[in-house]
């Protein structure tokens, strides 16, 4: 494996990062999104462009992963910081 923070980023990684950017401050917990982009999300978290955190969904027993874009990820996409 290699780090893709340099000048190029795969289409799938950029797509996942754009979806995270559009998700807002609460991030995404959608299991279909997480399943579809698992390898890309792992790379984005490793590279510091996204964060992942286990959390409970509305007080229920079910634990989910919440993925959010970081400021570094927004900068990578050329978006303004929130």
Secondary structure, DSSP 8 states (H G I E B T S, - for coil): -----SS---HHHHHHHHHHHHT-TT-B--HHHHHHTHHHHHHHHHTTSEEEEEEESTTSS-EEEEEEE-HHHHHHHT----
